[in-house]
């Protein structure tokens, strides 16, 4: 007779999907935006094939230019710091 294994055991043994974390974070950002909890958002993205790079910002009227500039500067510094680790 075959062993019976719970689905939870099988799920824990699977290799995590490398994109899952990124998608979950993007869904959380969307949730925050829909709830009115974001006033600005800076982004950069690279397609899987490396042929396109996208960058930009989205903001509401509540986000002023200096806040957006500061956010972009912080993002740049964070990427540089993280890439060096």
C-alpha positions as CSV (number, residue, x, y, z in Angstrom):
1,X,0.0,0.0,0.0
2,X,1.3,3.5,-0.9
3,X,2.2,6.0,1.8
4,X,-0.3,8.8,2.4
5,X,1.2,12.2,2.6
6,X,-0.6,15.4,3.4
7,X,-0.7,18.2,0.9
8,X,0.9,20.6,3.4
9,X,3.9,18.3,3.6
10,X,4.3,18.3,-0.1
11,X,4.0,22.1,-0.3
12,X,6.7,22.6,2.3
13,X,9.1,20.4,0.4
14,X,8.7,22.3,-2.9
15,X,11.4,24.7,-4.0
16,X,10.0,28.2,-3.6
17,X,9.1,30.1,-6.7
18,X,11.7,32.9,-7.1
19,X,9.1,35.3,-8.5
20,X,6.5,34.7,-5.7
21,X,8.1,37.1,-3.2
22,X,8.3,39.8,-5.8
23,X,4.7,39.3,-6.9
24,X,3.5,39.3,-3.3
25,X,5.3,42.6,-2.6
26,X,3.8,44.2,-5.7
27,X,0.3,43.0,-4.6
28,X,0.9,44.6,-1.2
29,X,1.8,47.9,-2.9
30,X,-1.3,47.7,-4.9
31,X,-3.4,47.0,-1.8
32,X,-1.8,50.1,-0.1
33,X,-2.5,52.2,-3.2
34,X,-6.1,51.1,-3.4
35,X,-6.5,51.9,0.3
36,X,-5.2,55.4,-0.2
37,X,-2.1,54.8,1.9
38,X,0.4,55.7,-0.8
39,X,1.0,59.1,-2.1
40,X,4.1,58.4,-4.3
41,X,5.8,55.4,-5.8
42,X,9.2,55.1,-7.6
43,X,10.0,52.1,-9.7
44,X,12.5,50.4,-11.9
45,X,11.9,47.1,-13.7
46,X,13.9,44.9,-16.1
47,X,12.2,42.4,-18.4
48,X,13.3,38.8,-18.1
49,X,15.1,38.9,-21.5
50,X,17.0,42.0,-20.5
51,X,15.8,43.9,-23.6
52,X,13.7,46.5,-21.8
53,X,14.3,48.6,-18.7
54,X,11.4,50.6,-17.3
55,X,11.6,53.3,-14.7
56,X,9.4,56.0,-13.5
57,X,7.2,57.3,-10.7
58,X,3.5,57.5,-9.9
59,X,2.1,60.0,-7.5
60,X,-1.0,61.7,-6.2
61,X,-1.4,65.5,-5.8
62,X,-0.4,65.0,-2.1
63,X,3.1,64.1,-3.1
64,X,5.3,67.1,-3.7
65,X,8.4,67.3,-5.9
66,X,10.9,67.3,-3.1
67,X,9.4,64.2,-1.5
68,X,9.6,62.4,-4.8
69,X,13.2,63.6,-5.4
70,X,14.1,62.4,-1.9
71,X,12.5,59.0,-2.5
72,X,14.4,58.6,-5.8
73,X,17.7,59.5,-4.0
74,X,17.0,57.0,-1.2
75,X,16.1,54.3,-3.7
76,X,19.4,55.0,-5.6
77,X,21.5,54.8,-2.4
78,X,19.7,51.6,-1.2
79,X,20.4,49.9,-4.6
80,X,24.1,50.9,-4.5
81,X,24.5,49.8,-0.9
82,X,22.7,46.5,-1.5
83,X,24.5,45.7,-4.7
84,X,27.8,46.1,-2.9
85,X,27.0,43.4,-0.3
